[in-house]
Amino acid sequence: MLSHLSLMRGLLSFILLSISCCVFARVTLHLADPQATDQTRALYSQLWALQKRGFMFGHHDDLAYGRYWRGTQGGSDTKAVCGDYPAVCSMDFGSMMDNRYDPNSEWAATTRRLIQEARRRGEVITCCAHLGNPLTGGDSWDNSSKEVLREILKDGSPTHEKFLLWLDRLAQYARTLTDDKGEPIPILFRPYHEHTQTWNWWGRGCASEEQFVALWRLTVDYLRQSNIHHFIYVISPQSHGQDSAERFTFWWPGDKYVDILGYDYYEGETPDALRANLKTLSQVAAAKRKPCAVTEAGLEAFHNPHYWTQQILEPATSKGVQLSFIVFWRNKYVGRNEKDTHFFSVFPGHPSEEDFREFHQSPRTFFSNDLPNMYKQAKGIRVR
């Protein structure tokens, strides 16, 4: 009798465990880094989970300067308008790697401080890398040579050695990005963005598909081997009007080397193309079981007073669209030089202020104060 009861209890425990596994581990995701830290895995799970409820608002360099200010502690054009910080803090690693490198520079210290402050508030951090040209010595937009990737990938060449030094610098800097407990802060790292275009030395004007894939894999492998395990790798082709699915996997490095499908979108003053593109992006990302995002966005010098609700919120929350976040490009500091119109988001005095506050209040948009604990594993999602 006792053995029969024990058998029944064992069977019941097995059934309950099976049901529990079905309920709480319904989705399994895979990161490019098998040794990713616990916080990195947790963040990745939250990026997947959140996009079913809405999307996070982000703004590049929002914490460093704005249209009429710079260097102000706690400053933010976003917060000045709606009372809250962006959910996504976007910065640039380029000057911490290339010929501008100075580990003691004010900008390196400021970037570190702002990333740590954003993490303290529970925000998500993403970093691109506008790297100089390691072959010619020019900037990111120096596309004068078609030999640059060939030289980077040639073992023992001066350019190869220089580029590995740049990756070493990145690894060294990334180790200083720690939270209040001394743990590495997870970073959504977005190198070689807009490779679908011709203006950067890593883009299709200078590189081949084989070279770009090799460069991407070299970067991921080298950083993993350098014990950087708090990076989530984001690829971000740029739009070209209304895009097909192939645009989002252009020069694809492989599922094991990409974590997030990003998309840089600047064109158009109507929501139609954006809506169609986001639906396609969402479909491609879902098939690969990876989160997706608009990694750069905006319309330079926009003046539509209903821009946020009509041109962004409506297409980003339309049927078939699931995004983790949208990051708008920077508001250049111009003081009171109103002739300089390099801005892509709201600021005090812009005609879309009221509309932005409505956008902020939407249950489908997430700002800093709206976020769940992004560094705690989301229920029902397992990350390997």
Secondary structure, DSSP 8 states (H G I E B T S, - for coil): -HHHHHHHHHHHHHHHHHHHHHHH--EEE--S-TT--HHHHHHHHHHHHHTTT-EEEEEETTTTB-SS-BS-TT--HHHHHHSS-BSEEEEE-GGGTSTT--TT-HHHHHHHHHHHHHHHTT-EEEEE-----TTTS--TT----S-HHHHHTSTT-HHHHHHHHHHHHHHHHHTT-B-TTS-B--EEEE-STTTTSSSSTTSTTT--HHHHHHHHHHHHHHHHHTT--SEEEEE--B--SS--HHHHTTT---GGG-SEE--EE---SSHHHHHHHHHHHHHHHHHHT--B-EEEE--TT---TTIIIIIIIHHHTSTT---SEEEE------TT-TT-----S--TT-TTHHHHHHHHHSTTEEBGGG---TTS--TTEEE-
